[in-house]
Amino acid sequence: MAKRPLVHCRICKQAIDRDAQNDWIMPQEKWYYHQACYDDFARKKRQKDKEIEDLALERLKKETRIR
């Protein structure tokens, strides 16, 4: 079987040997991540999305009280 070429994690930029390592994921085509890097990235994104949602709700509540 032919060896697959090395790819790099989009977050930490370290090489991933897809034949030897089992701790990588590909959520989209040709987007490779270490599992730990992706989990950390996704957690931070969810926190940021939640903060933006909370700020938007506060602003809507404030605007509706002013009118």
N, C-alpha and C positions, 0 to 999 in steps of 0.2 A: 504494500500500500504506500502511496506517495505521501511524503511528509508535507503538511500544510505550512505555509509561510508564517513567520512571526507577525503578530499584530500588536498594537499598543493601546493601553487603557486611555480613554479620552480624558480622564481626570488626573491620574498620577503620572501618565506618560511612560510607564514602565512596560517593557515587552511582555507579551503573553504568548506562551507556547501552547497552542490549542491542543496539541497531541498529548502533552505531558501534564498540564494543569487542568484541574476540574473545577477551580474556583472562579470561573469567568462566566459572564452572561452576554447575550446579544439581544437587547430589547428591540432594536431596529436593525434592519439589514446593514451590515458593515459598520455598526457602532458597537465596539467591544469595551467591556468594563470588567474589572475585578469585582467579585460579588460584594466585598466589603466597601469598596469605593462607591459602588452604585447604591448600596443601602444607605450609606451616609449622605450621599447627594440627594436621594429621594426624601429622606427624613428632613433635611434642611429645606428642600423645596416645599414640602407640605407645611412646615412651620411658617415659612414666608407667605405662602398662599393664605394661611389662616390669619396671619397678622394683617394682610391687605384686606381680607374679608371683614375683619373686625373694625378696621379703620373706615371702610366704606359704610358699614352699618351705623357707626357712630355719627358720621357726617350726615347720612340720610335722616337719622333721628333728630339731629340738631337743626337741619334745614326745615324739617316739617314742624318743629316747635316754633321757629321764628315766624313762619307765615301765619 
